[in-house]
């Protein structure tokens, strides 16, 4: 399996375009851009410490809601992204490598742990968001 970071330039760029296209659908269906903006319920009487605590608790709830939306409620849409993060190897007989869910998640982990990739994806985010109401 070749990770996105190991692809030749042309293949890499094609994958990036496909990722942006699929990401738009994932963002729309999952509503994660809205879920990340949910604010804590405040009374207005909170101390600065209480306010920070409520913000932290709400941030945790927002992350959980986004994860559930991506990985459970909209798993089919999110799964469309996975094969764009790698290319399977092909043996000398033309047999394409079978890639199970754990190997696919290794591709996700490889990307999330790569600073260059994350910088690039964050740079691309406005292109994806341009087609949404986020």
JOGIVEN-V391965 format. One record per pair of residues at least 4 apart in sequence whose C-alpha atoms are under 6 Angstrom apart, sorted by the first residue. I is the first residue (numbers start at 1). GAP is how many residues later the second one is. D is the distance in Angstrom with one decimal. If there is no record, write none. Layout:
I:GAP:D  I:GAP:D
This chain:
1:86:5.7  1:87:4.4  1:88:4.9  2:4:5.8  2:84:5.4  2:85:5.2  3:83:4.3  4:81:5.1  4:82:5.0  7:4:6.0  7:5:5.4  8:4:6.0  15:4:6.0  15:69:5.8  19:4:5.7  20:108:5.5  23:4:5.9  24:104:5.7  26:4:5.8  26:51:5.6  26:52:5.9  27:4:5.7  30:39:5.3  30:40:5.9  32:4:6.0  32:34:5.2  33:101:6.0  35:27:5.9  36:26:5.4  40:18:5.4  46:4:5.4  46:5:5.6  67:4:5.7  68:4:5.2  69:4:4.7  69:5:5.7  70:4:5.2  70:5:5.8  71:4:4.8  75:4:5.8  88:9:5.4  89:8:5.3  90:4:5.5  90:5:5.4  90:6:4.5  90:7:5.9  91:4:5.4  99:4:6.0  126:4:5.9
